[in-house]
Amino acid sequence: HEQRRARHPIAHAAAGAASFHSPISPVDAGAGDAVRFVRVGTLDNPDALPPDIHIFTASKQPWVVLPPGTPAVEEYYDREKYWPEESLARRRALLARQP
């Protein structure tokens, strides 16, 4: 049977598990293959990693209630504003190693 893939508004390539066609590690659009993200929902215990930020909230359903204290943005976020410095430093180091 054919599974549908959700379309993501940010252009990205994805590496996925071929057996179930689920994109599990989208790449950072500005970093090519140097940086990948694991979708928390693909983990065995996703509740252990609550979101650091809620994105694309402009299109959320009105019944979705976002918790106070977690940043939320209508579209995508500015990593320089929201990522911790240590994460930005790791990204810079990975980008510097790219050919």
C-alpha positions as CSV (number, residue, x, y, z in Angstrom):
1,H,0.0,0.0,0.0
2,E,1.1,3.5,-0.6
3,Q,1.9,5.9,2.2
4,R,1.5,9.7,1.8
5,R,4.3,12.0,2.8
6,A,3.6,15.3,4.4
7,R,4.8,18.3,2.5
8,H,7.0,20.6,4.5
9,P,7.0,24.3,3.7
10,I,10.8,24.5,4.1
11,A,12.7,23.0,1.1
12,H,14.8,20.2,2.3
13,A,16.1,16.8,1.4
14,A,15.4,13.9,3.7
15,A,17.1,10.6,4.5
16,G,14.6,8.1,5.5
17,A,14.1,4.5,6.3
18,A,13.2,2.9,2.9
19,S,11.0,0.2,4.5
20,F,8.4,2.7,5.6
21,H,9.3,5.8,3.6
22,S,9.4,8.1,6.6
23,P,11.8,11.1,6.5
24,I,13.6,10.9,9.8
25,S,16.5,13.3,9.3
26,P,15.8,16.4,7.3
27,V,18.9,18.4,6.5
28,D,19.4,22.0,7.5
29,A,18.6,24.0,4.4
30,G,21.6,26.3,4.8
31,A,24.1,23.5,5.7
32,G,23.6,20.9,3.0
33,D,24.4,17.4,4.3
34,A,26.6,18.7,7.2
35,V,23.7,19.1,9.6
36,R,20.7,16.8,10.1
37,F,17.8,16.8,12.5
38,V,16.0,13.8,14.0
39,R,12.3,14.1,14.1
40,V,11.4,13.6,17.8
41,G,8.2,11.8,16.9
42,T,10.3,9.0,15.4
43,L,12.0,8.2,18.7
44,D,10.8,5.5,21.1
45,N,10.1,8.0,23.9
46,P,9.4,11.4,22.3
47,D,7.9,12.7,25.5
48,A,11.4,12.9,26.9
49,L,12.3,15.7,24.5
50,P,9.6,18.5,24.6
51,P,10.0,21.2,21.9
52,D,12.4,24.1,22.3
53,I,10.3,26.2,20.0
54,H,7.0,25.9,18.2
55,I,7.2,26.9,14.5
56,F,4.6,27.5,11.8
57,T,2.1,28.4,14.4
58,A,0.2,30.7,12.0
59,S,-1.3,27.5,10.5
60,K,-2.0,25.7,13.7
61,Q,-5.6,24.7,14.5
62,P,-7.4,26.9,17.1
63,W,-7.8,23.9,19.4
64,V,-4.0,23.4,19.7
65,V,-2.9,25.0,22.9
66,L,0.8,25.9,23.1
67,P,2.4,25.8,26.5
68,P,3.5,29.0,28.0
69,G,7.2,29.5,28.4
70,T,8.2,27.9,25.1
71,P,9.0,30.3,22.2
72,A,6.5,30.2,19.4
73,V,6.8,31.8,15.9
74,E,4.3,32.1,13.1
75,E,6.7,30.9,10.4
76,Y,10.2,29.6,10.7
77,Y,12.7,30.9,13.2
78,D,16.0,32.8,13.2
79,R,18.5,30.2,14.5
80,E,20.9,33.1,15.6
81,K,18.1,34.3,17.9
82,Y,16.9,31.0,19.3
83,W,19.7,28.5,19.2
84,P,22.1,28.3,22.2
85,E,25.6,29.5,21.4
86,E,27.0,26.0,21.8
87,S,24.7,24.7,19.1
88,L,25.6,27.6,16.8
89,A,29.3,26.9,17.4
90,R,28.8,23.2,16.5
91,R,27.0,24.2,13.3
92,R,29.8,26.6,12.3
93,A,32.4,23.9,12.9
94,L,30.5,21.4,10.7
95,L,30.1,24.0,8.0
96,A,33.8,24.7,8.1
97,R,34.6,21.1,7.4
98,Q,32.5,20.9,4.2
99,P,34.2,20.8,0.9
